[in-house]
Structures are given as C-alpha cells and as structure tokens.
Amino acid sequence: MNGLLRGTAVTAMVLANALNAYIAFWALHPPQGAWDESSLTAMEVGSFCLILIGVTTLLIAALPVMRHALSGWWLAPPAVFVVLGMARWSYIATNYPQTNGA
C-alpha cells in the first residue's frame, strides 16, 4: 500500500506544483502601467489562485508526509507558492491603487 500511496501522491504533487508554476508565471509578469486595469485584475486573480492551489496542495501533501510515504521537503514548493501569491497580491494592492475607472 505504501508504494501505491507514494506513486499517487507524487503524481498529484507534481501536477499541482506544475499548475502552480504555470499560474505563477502569469501572475508575476509586470503590467504595462498603472492604467492597465485588465492586467492588474488578472494578476490579482492569479495571485488568489496561487494561494488557493498552494493551500490545497499543502493539504494534499500533509497526509503522505505524515505517513512517511513522502519526505517533508514536498511541503516546501506549495508553501513557497502560497507566500509568493500573498506577496504579489499585497504588492499589487499597495503599488497600484484602484482608479475608479478614470
């Protein structure tokens, strides 16, 4: 059973981390300017998705790590993505204030 759990957990973790890396790529590109509201909104949504999928991946990884089917380092990439998403979201909120459409 341990081998099946390890294979399934590794597959799920690799796919979830690959999805997070893809979203992080698009969430971290710079906007063309403070007026580029559509890019800023997309980056905020991407940051939210990074946080959401990162937390979900952490929860998925917790069971196999607790059962010692995976080593503890599998918790590091989703934690990095969560911190990255929170940092990017707060950076956008503080450096690009909302303009009320003007």
CORBELVEN-V159250 format. One record per backbone hydrogen bond with DSSP energy under -1.0 kcal/mol. NH is the residue of the N-H (numbers start at 0). CO is the residue of the C=O. E is the energy in kcal/mol with one decimal. If there is no record, write none. Layout:
nh = (NH;NH)
co = (CO;CO)
e = (E;E)
//
This chain:
nh = (4;5;6;7;8;9;10;11;12;13;14;15;16;17;18;19;20;21;22;23;24;25;26;27;35;36;39;40;41;42;43;44;45;46;47;48;49;50;51;52;53;54;55;56;57;58;59;60;61;64;65;66;67;68;69;73;74;75;78;79;80;81;82;83;84;85;86;87;88;89;90;91;92;93;94;95;101)
co = (0;1;2;3;4;5;6;7;8;9;10;11;12;13;14;15;16;17;18;19;20;21;22;23;32;34;35;36;37;38;39;40;41;42;43;44;45;46;47;48;49;50;51;52;53;54;55;56;57;60;61;62;64;63;63;70;71;72;74;75;76;77;78;79;80;81;82;83;84;85;86;87;88;89;90;91;98)
e = (-2.5;-2.4;-2.4;-2.4;-2.6;-2.6;-2.1;-2.5;-2.6;-2.7;-2.3;-2.5;-2.6;-2.2;-2.3;-2.3;-2.3;-2.1;-2.3;-2.7;-1.9;-1.4;-2.3;-1.5;-1.4;-2.1;-2.0;-2.6;-2.1;-2.3;-2.1;-2.4;-2.5;-2.3;-2.3;-2.5;-2.2;-2.1;-2.8;-2.9;-2.1;-2.5;-2.2;-2.6;-2.3;-2.2;-2.3;-2.4;-1.4;-1.9;-2.6;-2.0;-1.1;-2.6;-1.4;-1.5;-1.8;-1.3;-1.4;-2.5;-2.3;-2.1;-2.3;-2.7;-2.5;-2.3;-2.6;-2.4;-2.3;-2.3;-2.1;-2.4;-2.2;-1.9;-2.4;-1.9;-1.7)
//
